[in-house]
């Protein structure tokens, strides 16, 4: 890659080229997809997606947007998603990545941005590039500001033909799973047709937690319709009633992530969540996925001990997503 690399804003009419580059890249995720990001209503975010070009050829994509900070404008990647950072070409090496970071910093200075913030996924999301982006950021003066600890299940650790749950779950979870299955518990996967069953559990769970979820029910419906092959629902039934529900996002070919794990107030003592994850793990492995990301349970600022205990009992081992920050001198 030459030194003539430049970064500029994505232009109207270039959306198809963006999507094609995603398809051919080495580290794209669902959260880099413009169709996914379009579920946000107009005006919620100041999207300002960037492309790195060498002459007229796209070399990298940088989804993100502008945020007003206390001392000026911050360009953040992502906004409206969980992870962002540069999307590289399939054969991009370290020198290519360093050139992309250099061009991004040059663009930030020219735009008078006060800082850049990038949140990267765990390195296991993209074995083809490993920690290449993180290393490039560090050598160019970025510093890690925050970490989120996400238990992830390595589905490949279970022998072919065996149950992921039987191979990786801790004894307490296996006993609960076996008991629930003996009592007739089942789990099934579906799309938007399952939303009417998911919504009551979703709303009850967050009412009980006293927290506001990232998505509304209408936004979940939109995602299920917008990207039906990448966003799915898993419902667990006990005694004929829905006892637990999970929203799943297929982020890459090999990585899927649970975004919400909900349970019915009437079945809080059931193992519905364990049944849902057990069935989901086997289904994902059969489709060729390797990792099931159970979502962040701790950060450098907080730790949810109960949720962490539950996810580690499902065989989850912690990997970190990290936020990197750089301020021009």
N, C-alpha and C positions, 0 to 999 in steps of 0.2 A: 504494500500500500504506500502510495507516495505521500509527500508532505503537503500536497494540494487538497487535502481533506478539509471540508468545511461543514459546519452545522448550520441548518436553517429550519425555519418553521415548515411543517407539513402544509402543502398548498391544496386548496379545493381542487378536486378532480384526481388527486393522487391516492385516494383511499384504496383503489384496486391494487396499485403497486405496493402499498403498505401490506395488504393482506397476502399478496403473493410472496413477498419477502418473508413474512411470518411463516408461511408454509415451508419455505426452503431453509429456514434458519436452524441454528444449533441449540438455541436456548429460549425459544418463544414459549409463552404460557397463555392460557385463556385470558389472563388479566392484561395481556398486551393487545388483545383483539379489539378492533374498533367496533365490531358488532356487539360485543359484550359491553363495552364501555358506554354504548349508546343507550343503555337502559336508563341512564340518569336523565332526569328532565332538563330541558334547556335552562341555563342560568344557575344551576346548582354549583357547578365548578367552572373555573376559567381554564378550560383545556387549552394547552399550548404544546401539542406534540411536535417533536423535532425529528429530523432525518439528517444523518451524516452522509455526505456525498463526496465522491471523487469525480470531478467534472460532473457529468449527468448521471452517474451510476450510484445507486443507493448502496452504502456499505454497512449502515447500522440504523436501527430505529430507536427512538428514545421517547416513549409515551410519558406524558406528564402534564403539568399545568402550573399556573401562577397563583401564588398565595401571598396576601399582604401580611408581612411580619411587622414586629414593633420597630424595626430599623429600616425597612424597605421591602422590596419584592423578592420572594423566594421562588425558585423553580424547583418543583417537587415531583419526583417519580416514585410511586404512582400518585395520582389522585383518583378517587373513586374506585380503588381496588386495593388489594392487600400487598402485592409485590410488584416491582417495576424494574427499572434499570435498563441498560442497553440490550437490544436484541442484535446478536452478531450473525454474520454470514456463516455458512456451514464450515468453511475452512479458515476462519479467522484465527490467527495466532496471537501471541502476547504483544508483538510489535504493532499489530493491527489495533488491538484493544487500547494500547497506550496512545496511539494516534487519535483514536476516537475520543478518549478522555481529554487529550490536549485540545482538540477542536471544540469540545463542549465547554471547556474552561475559557477558551478564547471568545466563544459566543457569549458566555455569561458576562465577561468583562465588557464586551461591546454593548451588551443590553443593559448594563448598569444594575445587574441583579446583585443583591446583597449576599446570597448564598445559594448553594445547590444541595438538595437532600435526595438521596437514593436509597430505597429499601430493596435489598436483594433477597432472593429465596435461599433456603439451605442449599449447600453445594451439591447434595445428592440429587437435586432436581435435574441437573445437567451434567452428567458424567463426561460428556464430550468436551467440556471446557473447564471442568473442575472449579478451582478458585481463581481462575484467570482474571475475572473482572475485579474481585476484591483486591488482588495483588496490584493490579494497575491503578486502582483508586488510591491505595495506600501510598504507592510510590509517587503519586502526583499530588500528595498533600491532603487527601481526604482522611478523615478520622471517624472511627466507629463511635456513634453516639448512643445507640440503643440496640438491645438484643431482645428477641422474643423466643422462648423455648417451646418447641413444638414436638410432642411425642409422635413418632412415626413408626408404623409397622412395616418391617421388611418382609413382604409376602414371599420372597424367594427362599427364606429360611425354612419354610415348610416343605417337606418332601413331596414330590409329585404324587398325586392320588390321595394325599392325606389332608385332613382338615387343618386350615391355618389356626383355628382356635385351639384344637387339641395339641398342636405343636408349639404354640407360642403363648397362649393365655396362661396366667398364673392359676394355681390350683383353685383359689377362691372363685375366680371367674368361670373356670371350667365346671366346677360343681354347680354353680348357679345356672349356667347354660344347659347342662345335662338335665337338671331338674325342670327347667322351663320347657325344654323339648319333650320330655316325658309327659308333661301336662298339656301338650298339644300346641305350644307356641310356634308360630311360623313368621317368616318375614318375606316381603315381596318388594320388587322395585317397579317404579312407574314414573310417569311424567305428570303433566298438568292435571290429568284426570284424578290424581291422588291429592290434589291441593286441598280439597274440602276436608279431608281427613287430617292433613298435616297442620292446617291453620289453627284449629283449637288447641292442639298441643303446643304449638309454637307460641301462641299468645299467652297461654297459661304458664308456660315455663318462664317467660321473661317477666310476667307479672309477679310470679313467685320470687324471682331474683331481684325485682325492683330495678331492672336495667332496661335500657332501650336497645333493641337489636339493630344491626346494621341495615337490614332491609325491612320494608313493610311487606305485608302479605301480597299486595298488588305488585310490588317489585319482584317478589319471588315468582308470581304468575308470569310476569313479563319475561323473566330469565328462562323459565321453563318453556316458554313458547319461542323465544328468540334464539336460543341455542339448545334445542331439545336433546341433541346427542351429547352435550357436555354437562348439562345440569339435570340432575335426577333426584327423585325422592325414594327413600326406603322406609317402609312401614312395617312395624312388628305388631302382631295380633296375639292377644292372650284372652282365652275364654270368649272368642268371637269379637272382641273389642280392640280398638287400636290402643296399644300400651306405650309405644315409643315411635319416634320418627326421626329421620336423619335427612338433611339436605346435603347432597353430594355434588361436588364440582370436579370434573375431569380436567385437571390443569395442564397436563402434558400427556403424551401417549403412555408414559410409565408412572405418572404420579396423579393420584386422585386425593381430594381433600374433603373431609367432613366440615361443613360450615356451621351447622346447627345440629346438636344432639338433644332431642326433646323427649319428655316423658309425660304421660297422662297423670294428672293429680289422683285419679282413681286407681292407678296401678303403680304407685310410687315404690311399692315393695317388690314389684315384678322384675324380671331380668330382661325386659323388653329391649333395652338399649344394648345389652350384651348379645342378644339374639340378632338384632339388626346388624351390628358390627361383624358378628361371626359370619352371617350369610353374605354380607357385602364383601368381606375379605376374600371369600372363596370365589365369588362372582368376578371380582376385579382380577384376581390371579388368572382365572380362566380366559379373560379377555386380553391378557398380556401385560397388565400393569404390574409393577414391582413394589410400589410404595403406596401406603395409605397414610396420609398426613391427618392426624386427629385434631390439628389446630392448636394455636398457642394456649398454654396453661400457666405460663410464668413469663415475667420479663425482668429487666433490671430494676423495675419499680414495684412490681406486684407479684404475688404468687398465690394461685388458687390451689391450696393443698388437697382439697377433696377431689377436685377434677383431675389434678395431676395423679393422685393415687389411683383413680379409676382408669385413666388412660394407660398408665404404666402396667396396670394389671392385665391389659389387653395385649401386652407385648410391645407397647410403644417405647421407643428409645429416642431421647431428645436430640433434635438438631435445631440450629438457630437460623432464623432470618435476622438480618442486620440492617440498621439504618446508618448510612454514611453521610457525612456533611463536609462541605468545603466552602470557605469564605475567601474571596479574592483579597489579596494584600493591597 
